[in-house]
Each structure stands twice: as C-alpha cells, then as structure tokens.
Amino acid sequence: MAARSTAAIVLLVLVTFSEGAKILGVLPMGGKSHHIIGAAYMKTLAEAGHEVTVISPFPSKNPPKNYRDIELTGMDNNFDQNMFNFKGSGGFVAPFVMLIMMYEMFAEIMCLFILQHPNVVELLNSNEKFDLVIVETFITESLYGFAQHFDAPLVTYSTFGSSMWTNDLIGTPAPPSHVAHFMLSYTDKMTFWQRFHNTFMTILDRLYFEWIYLPKQKRFYEMGFPNAKLTFEEQMKNVSLVFLNQHFSLSSPRPYPPNMIEVGGIQVEEAKPLPEDLQKYLDEAKEGVVYFCMGSTIKSIHFPEEKRNAFLKVFSKLKQRVLWKFEDETMPNQPPNLMIKSWMPQNDILAHPNVKLFITHGGLLGTTEALYHGKPMIGIPIFGDQPMNIEKAVRSGYAVLLDYDDITEVNVYNAIDAVLNDPSYARNAELVSDRFRDKPMTPKETAVFWTEYVIRHGGAPQLRSSAVELSLLQYQLIDVYAMMLAMLATVLAVNVYVARKLFRKVFNSRSPVVGKRKKQS
C-alpha cells in the first residue's frame, strides 16, 4: 500500500507540473467490449488534466468537462446476430479461416466507414492541432494516418494483449515455440504438434497479412490521408508506444521492448453501490450467488432452446442464487432462485463477496474483472482469444472448461458442482488476484505516466527498437544463415575439389610403376 501511495503522489506531481496536452483518441470498434477499454483509457487521461477528443460510435454518458466526443453516427454497433454461429469447428485450418473473415469484414466495413464519415471529414478539414494521437490496434492500420495528418506522435493500444499486429509495430519478438497465436487455444507450454500447428498458423497469417491485407490498408491510408508526410510503410514503423490490455500474471511472461506496456485491468473500477434490487438479492444469498454473463457481443438469448433449458434445469437444483444476464426478461420456465436482467453492472456484481462463481465466454474484459475480485470461473469460449484465455485459466486451476458443443444438463451440473465444491478453484483465483494487484502503479497510473512520457519527449524515439527497420529476412537472420550455408558449401566444395585433385595425382603417379612390374614378370 505504501508503494502504491508513493506512486500516486509521484503521478500527481507529474500531472500538476505538466501542461495539459491535446489528445485525439480513435476508438473505431462497434463492439462494446472493445470500446470500454479505450474509453477507460481516454477518460483516465482527461481526469489527469488533458484535453481529450474521442472518435467513436459510443458517446460518453457522463464525460469529464475536458472530454469531447465525435460520434460515428450510423455505425451498426448493435451486434444482434447469433455469434454462436462463429463457433469454430476446431479443424486444423478453421482458425485461419476465421481470421480471414475478420480481416475482410473489419477492413472494409470499419476503416472505410470512419475515413469517409462526415464528422471525421469535418475534423480532418479543420485547423485543430493535437499533441498525441491514440488508435486501437485491431485491423486498423490505415487509421494510423491520423497521426500523420495532425503531425503528432502515435500511441496504439490492444484490447486483448499482444499479437502480430502489435508486435510488428515496435519489433517485439514472438517465437511460435512458446508464444501462441491468439486465435489458437494454446498456452506458452505446447506439445510438439501444438507447436507445429502454432507455427503453421503463424506462417499462414504472416503471408496473408503481408501480401493481401496490408496492401488494402495501404490504399485506405493513401485515400484518407493524401498529404501524409510519411508513407504507409514508414508510418507503420513510427509508433511511439503500444499499450496492452494484459498482465503476465493472467497470461504468461513475454519478452517486451520498453515501449510495449501492460495496462491490463485499466477498465476495472472500485466497486460502486448496486441498484437496490440487486443489492438485496446478493446480500440475502446465504449460500452464495452464481453470476452468468456471455458478454456484450455474444448474447445468451441466442442459446438454442435445449442448451438454455439445460442451464435452467441445473439452476433449479442449486441451493445458490443465480444472476443471468439474459436479453429477454420474459424468459419462460424461470426457477425461483434465478434473477435475469438484460443488463447488469458486472464489475460491481463480481466485487460482491457472495458471488462464488462466474460463468463466462472467456473474453479478456470479464476474466480480468473476475480475477481482480478473485472469482473462479466456468468458461464457454466461442471464438477469437476466448479459447486461449480459458485454456490458461484451466491450466492455472481457477476455471473449468464447458465446451459449447457439449452443453447438456449433466455437463453443466458437473462443471458447476466442481467449482463450487472444490475450494482449490477459489483459492487459485485469490492467488492470481493477489499477483495481479501487486504492482508499483495501478493500470491507470501506468497509462498516464507513459502517455505523458511520450508527449514530454517528442514521441520518445529513444524507446524504439531498431528491429522495426529490418526486413523479415534480416530480422530472422535468414540472410545471415544463407551466407553461412553458402560459405560452408563453398568450403566443402573446395575441400572435395582439392581431395579429388590429390587423389587423381596420387593415383596417376602410381599407375606407371604397376605397369612396369607387370611387364618384368
């Protein structure tokens, strides 16, 4: 506590003696979970005294006075389609197919929409100046041109941790031997065939990214920012800092350069009072509460009837109360120990001491909040990084996997019974929570410090690794290895040539003698 208080005082002094900067934040995603991370970051900067302008499809409801929204009106941010249809088949190339769908869908729909939006065009045509530009890294490379347009340093952030998209920006090493691709459900400890699959996936992703996807983003960049001083390729190497919604205690240790900073949990707030009905429901739950939420994009209402009924039958047998974020509050056959609501204040619920179990899809937003409050989980991963997050949780002993395809009354009951009646799950969740909270600065304090560091030092070029200037062949030392092989082959060839010459010389010198002896005999 003393260290954290000292850090807070240092941060306050830095903010007090620094002039507030003008910062532009580009939060492009129509998914609410992505927006929550970016909005938490931008509000933190506004509360630190900076003048913040935010481009996003979700205007803030209670913004600070120095927080301005530029709303992306008309963006379809109501993801009401059945996201369970995106559940991968688990085949060898299925994750790569899913990744291509993401590349094609978001690049066309999101980036072009933003660059051509009237509110954005008006901002670009204005005379406004910004000291820093912040953009989410999620199939958004063309939007890095905002930094060029406003002649400002660029900071990016990732809502789910590191990936090739972030690693390439600052030269972060990510060997597939122990760094799993985010679309795979592997951890940092892989079997041979998992490493084979991971390497195969990484190579396919690299080829598609370099040869098909990036050229498209380059066209968007040149269309949206025709007067950019740096080319698309140069801007990709001109990123000052990358923030990750990640922490090693929740994932695994990784090699990071100094300008890749973990701020996992930046959205987590200290618990606020719950609405009266929820507060009463939780306070009076003597046997505890099971909280069930599939996130903001995946909706429980889209569960097939047989899977929904499997949950209802199990819930009716529990002595615990159940809270279920379900989008239709008129759901039939509700047992008396179940309360459903179309929206719930998740962080405040998870903070309540009577919550004993969190049933989740495994998104990094919810799992981070659950672990901050030390709650064990049952994971039902659907797509993206969710399988990997749950696999790590299972390996760490604070979660049970419930595969979506195997949701039956028996399997649901067994998963819930295992977590509620085996105290090791709760103990492990508390252990990880203690590690996650043990930091010299909070995620918000860390984000503010490093953001201001970039501003104070004019983009902080001293943080950048020279790795970003190397081509893939140079970075992987393929050219060096090729030269070594060429030199080795040359040495071997010379040795073989000399050996043959010597052999022939010796053989030829001995041949006449043999002939002469035969003649004498």
TORBA-323616 format. One line per field, with one value per residue (C-alpha): x, y, z; residue number from 1. Coordinates in nm, 3 decimals. Layout:
N
xx <- c(X / ...)
yy <- c(Y / ...)
zz <- c(Z / ...)
k <- c(NUM / ...)
This chain:
521
xx <- c(0.000 / 0.284 / 0.442 / 0.110 / 0.052 / 0.402 / 0.338 / 0.011 / 0.186 / 0.460 / 0.196 / 0.006 / 0.323 / 0.398 / 0.046 / 0.047 / 0.369 / 0.292 / 0.080 / -0.234 / -0.196 / -0.449 / -0.503 / -0.706 / -0.835 / -0.966 / -1.185 / -1.317 / -1.479 / -1.855 / -1.815 / -1.892 / -1.624 / -1.351 / -1.492 / -1.495 / -1.116 / -1.044 / -1.293 / -1.142 / -0.800 / -0.925 / -1.124 / -0.819 / -0.619 / -0.898 / -0.909 / -0.531 / -0.590 / -0.553 / -0.794 / -0.929 / -1.121 / -1.260 / -1.383 / -1.611 / -1.960 / -2.043 / -2.062 / -1.984 / -2.283 / -2.105 / -1.786 / -1.540 / -1.557 / -1.243 / -1.368 / -1.524 / -1.699 / -1.701 / -1.970 / -1.956 / -2.327 / -2.477 / -2.226 / -2.403 / -2.292 / -2.589 / -2.440 / -2.767 / -2.666 / -2.617 / -2.246 / -2.266 / -2.258 / -1.896 / -1.801 / -1.508 / -1.522 / -1.183 / -1.026 / -0.661 / -0.722 / -1.052 / -0.883 / -0.715 / -1.050 / -1.197 / -0.903 / -0.952 / -1.317 / -1.209 / -0.954 / -1.206 / -1.502 / -1.340 / -1.103 / -1.384 / -1.667 / -1.485 / -1.187 / -1.358 / -1.666 / -1.460 / -1.241 / -1.547 / -1.770 / -1.886 / -1.791 / -1.441 / -1.400 / -1.500 / -1.234 / -0.970 / -1.059 / -1.040 / -0.736 / -0.721 / -0.388 / -0.315 / -0.010 / -0.076 / -0.292 / -0.411 / -0.561 / -0.683 / -0.484 / -0.741 / -0.732 / -0.698 / -0.357 / -0.489 / -0.622 / -0.266 / -0.266 / -0.445 / -0.104 / 0.042 / -0.245 / -0.208 / 0.174 / 0.165 / 0.325 / 0.122 / 0.033 / -0.171 / -0.347 / -0.468 / -0.779 / -0.672 / -0.294 / -0.014 / -0.038 / 0.142 / -0.046 / 0.117 / 0.448 / 0.533 / 0.482 / 0.771 / 0.975 / 0.856 / 0.998 / 0.729 / 0.878 / 0.599 / 0.785 / 0.628 / 0.412 / 0.074 / -0.124 / -0.421 / -0.668 / -0.549 / -0.633 / -0.271 / -0.068 / 0.305 / 0.368 / 0.290 / 0.338 / 0.525 / 0.207 / 0.073 / 0.399 / 0.365 / 0.006 / 0.105 / 0.394 / 0.175 / -0.092 / 0.168 / 0.318 / -0.023 / -0.124 / 0.203 / 0.164 / -0.197 / -0.120 / 0.176 / 0.056 / -0.320 / -0.433 / -0.171 / -0.189 / -0.560 / -0.494 / -0.229 / -0.492 / -0.723 / -0.436 / -0.345 / -0.710 / -0.780 / -0.454 / -0.327 / -0.098 / 0.074 / 0.445 / 0.528 / 0.431 / 0.214 / 0.519 / 0.707 / 0.413 / 0.391 / 0.746 / 0.675 / 0.475 / 0.595 / 0.422 / 0.185 / -0.041 / -0.169 / -0.482 / -0.284 / -0.079 / 0.172 / 0.001 / -0.309 / -0.129 / 0.243 / 0.576 / 0.672 / 0.974 / 0.869 / 1.071 / 1.047 / 0.770 / 0.524 / 0.344 / 0.093 / -0.207 / -0.444 / -0.743 / -0.747 / -1.127 / -1.168 / -1.314 / -1.356 / -1.698 / -1.992 / -2.323 / -2.553 / -2.913 / -3.139 / -3.294 / -2.958 / -2.801 / -3.082 / -3.071 / -2.697 / -2.691 / -2.959 / -2.795 / -2.673 / -2.546 / -2.382 / -2.454 / -2.363 / -2.324 / -2.373 / -2.284 / -2.173 / -2.052 / -2.183 / -2.137 / -2.239 / -2.598 / -2.747 / -3.081 / -2.925 / -2.858 / -3.050 / -3.352 / -3.207 / -2.890 / -3.085 / -3.308 / -3.002 / -2.891 / -3.240 / -3.277 / -2.940 / -3.005 / -3.334 / -3.138 / -2.885 / -2.902 / -2.723 / -2.899 / -2.827 / -2.790 / -2.812 / -2.758 / -3.029 / -3.163 / -3.527 / -3.652 / -3.976 / -3.792 / -4.026 / -3.964 / -3.752 / -3.678 / -3.739 / -3.367 / -3.296 / -3.294 / -3.245 / -3.180 / -3.092 / -2.804 / -2.607 / -2.320 / -2.072 / -1.773 / -1.987 / -2.153 / -1.822 / -1.693 / -1.970 / -1.840 / -2.141 / -2.058 / -1.896 / -1.877 / -1.866 / -1.989 / -1.836 / -1.748 / -1.386 / -1.341 / -1.043 / -1.265 / -1.475 / -1.198 / -0.980 / -1.259 / -1.332 / -0.969 / -0.929 / -1.201 / -1.075 / -1.369 / -1.334 / -1.494 / -1.660 / -1.558 / -1.770 / -1.536 / -1.677 / -1.414 / -1.113 / -0.890 / -1.158 / -1.039 / -0.683 / -0.797 / -0.997 / -0.720 / -0.482 / -0.743 / -0.790 / -0.415 / -0.386 / -0.653 / -0.921 / -1.159 / -1.337 / -1.395 / -1.752 / -1.739 / -2.033 / -2.091 / -2.109 / -2.364 / -2.603 / -2.772 / -2.518 / -2.213 / -2.343 / -2.414 / -2.073 / -1.891 / -2.081 / -2.050 / -1.675 / -1.606 / -1.848 / -1.748 / -1.374 / -1.217 / -0.898 / -1.065 / -1.147 / -0.801 / -0.628 / -0.844 / -0.749 / -0.382 / -0.388 / -0.583 / -0.310 / -0.043 / -0.248 / -0.299 / 0.065 / 0.200 / 0.407 / 0.138 / -0.222 / -0.301 / -0.442 / -0.134 / 0.089 / -0.106 / -0.094 / 0.277 / 0.386 / 0.149 / 0.288 / 0.641 / 0.583 / 0.447 / 0.731 / 0.996 / 0.857 / 0.743 / 1.017 / 1.228 / 1.474 / 1.224 / 1.206 / 1.386 / 1.591 / 1.417 / 1.134 / 1.381 / 1.476 / 1.304 / 1.165 / 1.470 / 1.705 / 1.506 / 1.501 / 1.869 / 1.774 / 2.023 / 2.298 / 2.212 / 2.203 / 2.550 / 2.677 / 2.535 / 2.688 / 3.026 / 3.001 / 2.902 / 3.196 / 3.442 / 3.306 / 3.320 / 3.682 / 3.778 / 3.613 / 3.782 / 4.125 / 4.071 / 3.984 / 4.290 / 4.517 / 4.357 / 4.400 / 4.759 / 4.847 / 4.667 / 4.827 / 5.174 / 5.138 / 4.990 / 5.323 / 5.503 / 5.236 / 5.250 / 5.631 / 5.622 / 5.367 / 5.593 / 5.901 / 5.713)
yy <- c(0.000 / 0.238 / 0.183 / 0.244 / 0.565 / 0.686 / 0.614 / 0.805 / 1.106 / 1.097 / 1.077 / 1.370 / 1.579 / 1.493 / 1.589 / 1.904 / 2.032 / 1.931 / 2.131 / 1.955 / 1.818 / 1.794 / 1.425 / 1.262 / 0.911 / 0.690 / 0.414 / 0.256 / -0.068 / -0.111 / -0.384 / -0.253 / -0.458 / -0.302 / 0.046 / 0.003 / -0.046 / 0.252 / 0.479 / 0.393 / 0.494 / 0.821 / 0.917 / 0.847 / 1.095 / 1.353 / 1.313 / 1.367 / 1.715 / 1.660 / 1.788 / 1.474 / 1.433 / 1.088 / 0.946 / 0.651 / 0.508 / 0.533 / 0.887 / 0.907 / 0.941 / 1.128 / 1.268 / 1.488 / 1.855 / 1.826 / 1.518 / 1.573 / 1.312 / 1.296 / 1.037 / 0.789 / 0.816 / 0.546 / 0.275 / -0.055 / -0.117 / -0.332 / -0.680 / -0.868 / -1.159 / -1.504 / -1.505 / -1.875 / -1.935 / -1.817 / -2.111 / -2.274 / -2.638 / -2.700 / -2.814 / -2.757 / -2.456 / -2.336 / -2.061 / -1.927 / -1.915 / -1.721 / -1.481 / -1.413 / -1.334 / -1.080 / -0.923 / -0.883 / -0.774 / -0.510 / -0.364 / -0.286 / -0.200 / -0.019 / 0.167 / 0.298 / 0.396 / 0.601 / 0.773 / 0.878 / 0.974 / 1.339 / 1.411 / 1.274 / 1.458 / 1.780 / 1.723 / 1.648 / 1.967 / 2.179 / 2.366 / 2.173 / 2.059 / 1.762 / 1.674 / 1.300 / 1.052 / 0.724 / 0.447 / 0.097 / -0.175 / -0.416 / -0.435 / -0.054 / 0.017 / 0.277 / 0.482 / 0.539 / 0.815 / 1.042 / 1.086 / 1.196 / 1.434 / 1.609 / 1.579 / 1.410 / 1.104 / 0.783 / 0.554 / 0.241 / 0.003 / -0.355 / -0.467 / -0.833 / -0.844 / -0.880 / -1.021 / -0.992 / -0.663 / -0.507 / -0.692 / -0.567 / -0.205 / -0.198 / -0.510 / -0.736 / -1.089 / -1.358 / -1.702 / -1.952 / -2.207 / -2.057 / -1.762 / -1.895 / -1.730 / -1.552 / -1.749 / -2.082 / -2.225 / -2.295 / -2.166 / -2.097 / -2.467 / -2.660 / -3.015 / -3.084 / -3.096 / -2.782 / -2.604 / -2.740 / -2.609 / -2.278 / -2.231 / -2.328 / -2.077 / -1.804 / -1.853 / -1.852 / -1.539 / -1.367 / -1.445 / -1.326 / -1.020 / -0.910 / -0.998 / -0.941 / -0.750 / -0.474 / -0.360 / -0.299 / -0.096 / 0.098 / 0.201 / 0.321 / 0.516 / 0.690 / 0.768 / 0.909 / 1.097 / 1.208 / 1.474 / 1.246 / 1.320 / 0.956 / 0.669 / 0.389 / 0.170 / 0.450 / 0.524 / 0.157 / 0.193 / 0.524 / 0.411 / 0.551 / 0.317 / 0.019 / -0.045 / -0.399 / -0.494 / -0.775 / -0.871 / -1.151 / -1.288 / -1.360 / -1.499 / -1.580 / -1.394 / -1.244 / -1.054 / -0.691 / -0.389 / -0.082 / 0.077 / -0.211 / -0.158 / -0.383 / -0.196 / -0.491 / -0.402 / -0.033 / -0.051 / -0.201 / 0.046 / 0.022 / -0.127 / 0.115 / 0.058 / -0.177 / -0.099 / -0.166 / -0.488 / -0.640 / -0.535 / -0.701 / -1.014 / -1.056 / -0.960 / -1.216 / -1.502 / -1.703 / -1.988 / -1.759 / -1.648 / -1.779 / -1.495 / -1.585 / -1.345 / -1.411 / -1.056 / -0.770 / -0.920 / -1.280 / -1.281 / -1.551 / -1.509 / -1.688 / -2.007 / -2.291 / -2.394 / -2.728 / -2.562 / -2.287 / -2.548 / -2.743 / -2.437 / -2.374 / -2.734 / -2.722 / -2.380 / -2.507 / -2.773 / -2.533 / -2.402 / -2.091 / -1.799 / -1.725 / -1.396 / -1.436 / -1.152 / -1.255 / -1.018 / -1.128 / -1.074 / -1.261 / -1.591 / -1.878 / -2.157 / -1.946 / -2.124 / -1.923 / -1.890 / -1.715 / -1.341 / -1.231 / -0.882 / -0.757 / -0.553 / -0.578 / -0.378 / -0.661 / -0.522 / -0.422 / -0.765 / -0.951 / -0.740 / -0.864 / -1.122 / -1.352 / -1.417 / -1.762 / -1.842 / -1.656 / -1.835 / -1.652 / -1.674 / -1.601 / -1.251 / -1.068 / -0.789 / -1.015 / -1.254 / -0.963 / -0.818 / -1.159 / -1.220 / -0.870 / -0.968 / -1.325 / -1.518 / -1.869 / -1.935 / -2.173 / -2.084 / -2.133 / -1.993 / -1.924 / -1.753 / -1.520 / -1.515 / -1.670 / -2.034 / -1.929 / -1.726 / -2.017 / -2.268 / -2.054 / -2.030 / -2.408 / -2.463 / -2.217 / -2.401 / -2.135 / -2.237 / -2.530 / -2.555 / -2.619 / -2.668 / -2.508 / -2.822 / -3.032 / -2.825 / -3.076 / -3.088 / -3.340 / -3.145 / -2.813 / -2.966 / -3.133 / -2.810 / -2.603 / -2.872 / -2.898 / -2.526 / -2.467 / -2.773 / -2.783 / -2.497 / -2.511 / -2.313 / -2.023 / -2.039 / -2.029 / -1.736 / -1.546 / -1.630 / -1.492 / -1.189 / -1.112 / -1.136 / -0.922 / -0.647 / -0.643 / -0.361 / -0.047 / 0.157 / 0.093 / 0.039 / 0.393 / 0.546 / 0.345 / 0.455 / 0.823 / 0.817 / 0.657 / 0.864 / 1.182 / 1.042 / 1.017 / 1.373 / 1.514 / 1.350 / 1.436 / 1.085 / 0.919 / 0.782 / 0.653 / 0.376 / 0.238 / -0.080 / -0.090 / -0.420 / -0.234 / -0.117 / -0.472 / -0.677 / -1.017 / -1.185 / -0.964 / -0.992 / -1.371 / -1.373 / -1.572 / -1.372 / -1.446 / -1.814 / -1.826 / -1.671 / -1.919 / -2.208 / -2.065 / -2.031 / -2.384 / -2.519 / -2.334 / -2.474 / -2.824 / -2.783 / -2.661 / -2.947 / -3.201 / -3.044 / -3.047 / -3.402 / -3.520 / -3.345 / -3.509 / -3.847 / -3.828 / -3.709 / -3.994 / -4.249 / -4.125 / -4.124 / -4.488 / -4.621 / -4.646 / -4.838 / -5.102 / -5.139 / -5.178 / -5.453 / -5.645 / -5.622 / -5.756 / -6.053)
zz <- c(0.000 / 0.082 / -0.260 / -0.433 / -0.234 / -0.322 / -0.689 / -0.674 / -0.520 / -0.786 / -1.059 / -0.907 / -0.903 / -1.267 / -1.374 / -1.164 / -1.315 / -1.672 / -1.909 / -2.025 / -2.378 / -2.659 / -2.733 / -3.009 / -2.945 / -3.226 / -3.082 / -3.402 / -3.292 / -3.284 / -3.020 / -2.673 / -2.501 / -2.717 / -2.655 / -2.277 / -2.272 / -2.497 / -2.320 / -1.981 / -2.115 / -2.263 / -1.953 / -1.738 / -1.949 / -1.924 / -1.546 / -1.543 / -1.688 / -2.062 / -2.327 / -2.491 / -2.818 / -2.893 / -3.225 / -3.151 / -3.213 / -2.840 / -2.699 / -2.330 / -2.097 / -1.819 / -1.972 / -1.784 / -1.881 / -2.094 / -2.282 / -2.627 / -2.839 / -3.217 / -3.271 / -3.556 / -3.621 / -3.835 / -3.745 / -3.689 / -3.332 / -3.246 / -3.280 / -3.263 / -3.483 / -3.340 / -3.258 / -3.164 / -3.540 / -3.530 / -3.308 / -3.485 / -3.588 / -3.430 / -3.758 / -3.836 / -4.064 / -3.909 / -3.702 / -4.014 / -4.198 / -3.906 / -3.917 / -4.289 / -4.220 / -3.959 / -4.195 / -4.474 / -4.263 / -4.045 / -4.304 / -4.548 / -4.310 / -4.032 / -4.176 / -4.489 / -4.291 / -4.047 / -4.303 / -4.506 / -4.213 / -4.231 / -3.869 / -3.925 / -4.255 / -4.079 / -3.815 / -4.079 / -4.267 / -3.952 / -3.825 / -3.500 / -3.362 / -3.138 / -2.932 / -2.946 / -3.138 / -2.985 / -3.203 / -3.119 / -3.293 / -3.433 / -3.814 / -3.817 / -3.975 / -4.219 / -3.927 / -3.804 / -4.065 / -3.815 / -3.653 / -3.986 / -4.057 / -3.724 / -3.717 / -3.378 / -3.216 / -3.235 / -2.945 / -3.005 / -2.769 / -2.795 / -2.608 / -2.582 / -2.546 / -2.797 / -3.147 / -3.479 / -3.529 / -3.222 / -3.234 / -3.583 / -3.482 / -3.236 / -3.309 / -3.028 / -3.053 / -3.061 / -3.137 / -3.209 / -2.998 / -2.685 / -2.799 / -2.908 / -3.187 / -3.031 / -3.246 / -3.101 / -2.762 / -2.669 / -2.379 / -2.358 / -2.290 / -2.608 / -2.726 / -3.049 / -3.258 / -3.092 / -3.178 / -3.532 / -3.557 / -3.399 / -3.643 / -3.938 / -3.829 / -3.774 / -4.121 / -4.293 / -4.104 / -4.197 / -4.567 / -4.584 / -4.371 / -4.583 / -4.934 / -4.925 / -4.618 / -4.578 / -4.945 / -4.891 / -4.576 / -4.767 / -5.025 / -4.747 / -4.587 / -4.913 / -4.983 / -4.637 / -4.587 / -4.931 / -4.779 / -4.526 / -4.489 / -4.425 / -4.648 / -4.511 / -4.459 / -4.281 / -4.052 / -3.956 / -3.820 / -3.649 / -3.343 / -3.012 / -2.770 / -2.754 / -2.455 / -2.393 / -2.204 / -2.048 / -1.743 / -1.712 / -1.401 / -1.612 / -1.916 / -1.930 / -1.925 / -2.260 / -2.393 / -2.443 / -2.561 / -2.337 / -2.544 / -2.502 / -2.172 / -1.994 / -1.851 / -1.809 / -1.593 / -1.679 / -1.700 / -1.352 / -1.104 / -0.732 / -0.668 / -0.663 / -0.483 / -0.670 / -0.768 / -0.472 / -0.606 / -0.696 / -0.368 / -0.172 / -0.387 / -0.334 / 0.034 / 0.122 / -0.070 / 0.230 / 0.012 / -0.241 / -0.599 / -0.945 / -1.196 / -1.564 / -1.847 / -2.205 / -2.262 / -2.476 / -2.824 / -2.756 / -2.634 / -2.412 / -2.590 / -2.888 / -2.694 / -2.862 / -2.657 / -2.550 / -2.418 / -2.241 / -2.078 / -1.964 / -1.766 / -1.627 / -1.505 / -1.330 / -1.179 / -1.032 / -0.837 / -0.685 / -0.332 / -0.458 / -0.622 / -0.987 / -1.174 / -1.552 / -1.800 / -2.044 / -2.307 / -2.275 / -1.920 / -2.001 / -2.044 / -1.954 / -1.701 / -1.468 / -1.138 / -0.818 / -0.741 / -1.075 / -1.148 / -1.508 / -1.641 / -1.987 / -1.841 / -1.519 / -1.365 / -1.400 / -1.211 / -0.912 / -0.905 / -0.921 / -0.633 / -0.403 / -0.153 / -0.201 / -0.568 / -0.568 / -0.941 / -1.273 / -1.587 / -1.883 / -2.252 / -2.162 / -2.303 / -2.157 / -2.021 / -1.800 / -1.700 / -1.591 / -1.376 / -1.225 / -1.135 / -0.995 / -0.748 / -0.706 / -0.855 / -1.006 / -1.344 / -1.584 / -1.939 / -2.252 / -2.521 / -2.866 / -3.086 / -3.100 / -2.794 / -2.571 / -2.606 / -2.522 / -2.219 / -2.081 / -2.152 / -1.945 / -1.669 / -1.664 / -1.652 / -1.363 / -1.168 / -1.129 / -1.410 / -1.570 / -1.945 / -2.061 / -2.436 / -2.615 / -2.823 / -2.505 / -2.312 / -2.156 / -1.819 / -1.690 / -1.810 / -1.681 / -1.340 / -1.322 / -1.409 / -1.153 / -0.887 / -0.944 / -0.897 / -0.607 / -0.406 / -0.466 / -0.266 / -0.474 / -0.755 / -0.523 / -0.364 / -0.700 / -0.812 / -0.497 / -0.554 / -0.909 / -0.785 / -0.532 / -0.804 / -1.042 / -0.783 / -0.670 / -0.888 / -0.827 / -1.005 / -1.100 / -1.471 / -1.490 / -1.330 / -1.563 / -1.871 / -1.772 / -1.691 / -2.019 / -2.229 / -2.079 / -2.120 / -2.496 / -2.506 / -2.293 / -2.510 / -2.852 / -2.943 / -2.734 / -3.022 / -2.761 / -2.680 / -3.032 / -3.127 / -3.447 / -3.519 / -3.695 / -3.961 / -4.055 / -4.322 / -4.229 / -4.384 / -4.183 / -3.858 / -3.873 / -3.983 / -4.290 / -4.499 / -4.246 / -4.229 / -4.609 / -4.624 / -4.363 / -4.566 / -4.883 / -4.712 / -4.571 / -4.911 / -5.068 / -4.815 / -4.866 / -5.244 / -5.230 / -5.000 / -5.228 / -5.530 / -5.362 / -5.238 / -5.587 / -5.731 / -5.473 / -5.525 / -5.900 / -5.865 / -5.631 / -5.846 / -6.167 / -6.010 / -5.902 / -6.227 / -6.437 / -6.160 / -6.151 / -6.527 / -6.526 / -6.263 / -6.466 / -6.774 / -6.588 / -6.459)
k <- c(1 / 2 / 3 / 4 / 5 / 6 / 7 / 8 / 9 / 10 / 11 / 12 / 13 / 14 / 15 / 16 / 17 / 18 / 19 / 20 / 21 / 22 / 23 / 24 / 25 / 26 / 27 / 28 / 29 / 30 / 31 / 32 / 33 / 34 / 35 / 36 / 37 / 38 / 39 / 40 / 41 / 42 / 43 / 44 / 45 / 46 / 47 / 48 / 49 / 50 / 51 / 52 / 53 / 54 / 55 / 56 / 57 / 58 / 59 / 60 / 61 / 62 / 63 / 64 / 65 / 66 / 67 / 68 / 69 / 70 / 71 / 72 / 73 / 74 / 75 / 76 / 77 / 78 / 79 / 80 / 81 / 82 / 83 / 84 / 85 / 86 / 87 / 88 / 89 / 90 / 91 / 92 / 93 / 94 / 95 / 96 / 97 / 98 / 99 / 100 / 101 / 102 / 103 / 104 / 105 / 106 / 107 / 108 / 109 / 110 / 111 / 112 / 113 / 114 / 115 / 116 / 117 / 118 / 119 / 120 / 121 / 122 / 123 / 124 / 125 / 126 / 127 / 128 / 129 / 130 / 131 / 132 / 133 / 134 / 135 / 136 / 137 / 138 / 139 / 140 / 141 / 142 / 143 / 144 / 145 / 146 / 147 / 148 / 149 / 150 / 151 / 152 / 153 / 154 / 155 / 156 / 157 / 158 / 159 / 160 / 161 / 162 / 163 / 164 / 165 / 166 / 167 / 168 / 169 / 170 / 171 / 172 / 173 / 174 / 175 / 176 / 177 / 178 / 179 / 180 / 181 / 182 / 183 / 184 / 185 / 186 / 187 / 188 / 189 / 190 / 191 / 192 / 193 / 194 / 195 / 196 / 197 / 198 / 199 / 200 / 201 / 202 / 203 / 204 / 205 / 206 / 207 / 208 / 209 / 210 / 211 / 212 / 213 / 214 / 215 / 216 / 217 / 218 / 219 / 220 / 221 / 222 / 223 / 224 / 225 / 226 / 227 / 228 / 229 / 230 / 231 / 232 / 233 / 234 / 235 / 236 / 237 / 238 / 239 / 240 / 241 / 242 / 243 / 244 / 245 / 246 / 247 / 248 / 249 / 250 / 251 / 252 / 253 / 254 / 255 / 256 / 257 / 258 / 259 / 260 / 261 / 262 / 263 / 264 / 265 / 266 / 267 / 268 / 269 / 270 / 271 / 272 / 273 / 274 / 275 / 276 / 277 / 278 / 279 / 280 / 281 / 282 / 283 / 284 / 285 / 286 / 287 / 288 / 289 / 290 / 291 / 292 / 293 / 294 / 295 / 296 / 297 / 298 / 299 / 300 / 301 / 302 / 303 / 304 / 305 / 306 / 307 / 308 / 309 / 310 / 311 / 312 / 313 / 314 / 315 / 316 / 317 / 318 / 319 / 320 / 321 / 322 / 323 / 324 / 325 / 326 / 327 / 328 / 329 / 330 / 331 / 332 / 333 / 334 / 335 / 336 / 337 / 338 / 339 / 340 / 341 / 342 / 343 / 344 / 345 / 346 / 347 / 348 / 349 / 350 / 351 / 352 / 353 / 354 / 355 / 356 / 357 / 358 / 359 / 360 / 361 / 362 / 363 / 364 / 365 / 366 / 367 / 368 / 369 / 370 / 371 / 372 / 373 / 374 / 375 / 376 / 377 / 378 / 379 / 380 / 381 / 382 / 383 / 384 / 385 / 386 / 387 / 388 / 389 / 390 / 391 / 392 / 393 / 394 / 395 / 396 / 397 / 398 / 399 / 400 / 401 / 402 / 403 / 404 / 405 / 406 / 407 / 408 / 409 / 410 / 411 / 412 / 413 / 414 / 415 / 416 / 417 / 418 / 419 / 420 / 421 / 422 / 423 / 424 / 425 / 426 / 427 / 428 / 429 / 430 / 431 / 432 / 433 / 434 / 435 / 436 / 437 / 438 / 439 / 440 / 441 / 442 / 443 / 444 / 445 / 446 / 447 / 448 / 449 / 450 / 451 / 452 / 453 / 454 / 455 / 456 / 457 / 458 / 459 / 460 / 461 / 462 / 463 / 464 / 465 / 466 / 467 / 468 / 469 / 470 / 471 / 472 / 473 / 474 / 475 / 476 / 477 / 478 / 479 / 480 / 481 / 482 / 483 / 484 / 485 / 486 / 487 / 488 / 489 / 490 / 491 / 492 / 493 / 494 / 495 / 496 / 497 / 498 / 499 / 500 / 501 / 502 / 503 / 504 / 505 / 506 / 507 / 508 / 509 / 510 / 511 / 512 / 513 / 514 / 515 / 516 / 517 / 518 / 519 / 520 / 521)
